[in-house]
């Protein structure tokens, strides 16, 4: 397939995905878009050709549509092609920090000084100033921490992926496969066991404290 056809296919799929997340309550990501009031402008909503004309082909197939104002709608003045990294820096959760006349996200500061982004966040949370936070060597560099987080995420998905998928389908009222039903049931059993263990641990703690209080009262009575 040539580049033009790949571009057209990507644009059409992108348009369909935006329509789905904005207007289909059963869509997995509707909660983050349509439910928040985010819409597609009339020109694009009623014409995929208009969407393709206004957006044009992305610089690469790794680029995707990004809303400049993450609380705004999908419309020509608010949309651009962006890499995943650029989009990660343009979310409601992104925290921008200004230092030495420059403003950027914690992730970008960490990347520039080759320290872990989580480590930088933790240092700032503890009250370190920006210079000390950036220039003190960390346990992991930026790339090393990123690789570690991805590995942990993959391991967690291998362990819990079927359960997460089943929970999402269950929340949207979709029918679960037998394997998914089993995953949900096993998770509920484990949750019940943990609740019983936590309840017993609390009772044991209260009992120990109760015995200590009684001993203290008796000791005071004997002393009196």
Steps between C-alpha positions, in 0.01 A plus 500: 500500500648838401545797735192684375268207567660443843440864582136486388442183701655651814292816468177306451575276800589804711174673408298187587678461836430863593131461410486186713659648812291818478156360415486131590424446872612137464847599381776417745633858505162681488534585869804718423353673195128499426404480867712812564315689225778476240360497146605520136415815304204474260722528191703195600223301664295483182786461252809283526616669179497839675702355788759360255515829309557711814744272681702376203739206527697457823880549489539128581267209572607527866335842531141526619244777547559711810270769639703811587252582777437160658164624628394630156322337210629330186506790253756647255618775736560255786654197329849415382712194422721405795723216617407292804762682707356838403153381592622367836613855579160643404256330736290623792749328733812665357669739740700783343793645694682825425867529592787710363267669252375172352165323544445132429354184649664292772559230240689741272709638788590144601592409143716811458700426819491119456329415828188293565172691464350329805813571698480868405133516600579343837786744567277798426225353718747480788578868464831491312567808290513465123877528464574236762228271361640513148872494570518231770570161330214255531479124538387470138547712191203612291517219243575237763200598712275510193610150398443375856149647510413342165627162613299521821194605302538207261542258790189638667302473178608139455377429852186716511423583136209258461348623826533868401340429163217303662433774756480758222255289298294426811478872584368573151242219526664270243482123519812331640662186364529198734870577555419862585223395738746270676755781531241730661380226737854413610577866560187535717596192703847644559349834601268325748793309651704819535203672664468215753872507573492877546196471730672230710821702520303802626324286763833356617643850527202621703523196726870557568438865583208404721718259699768768538244748633367246752853423619571868544183554703579197720856622553368840606255333740775287657724805536220696669 
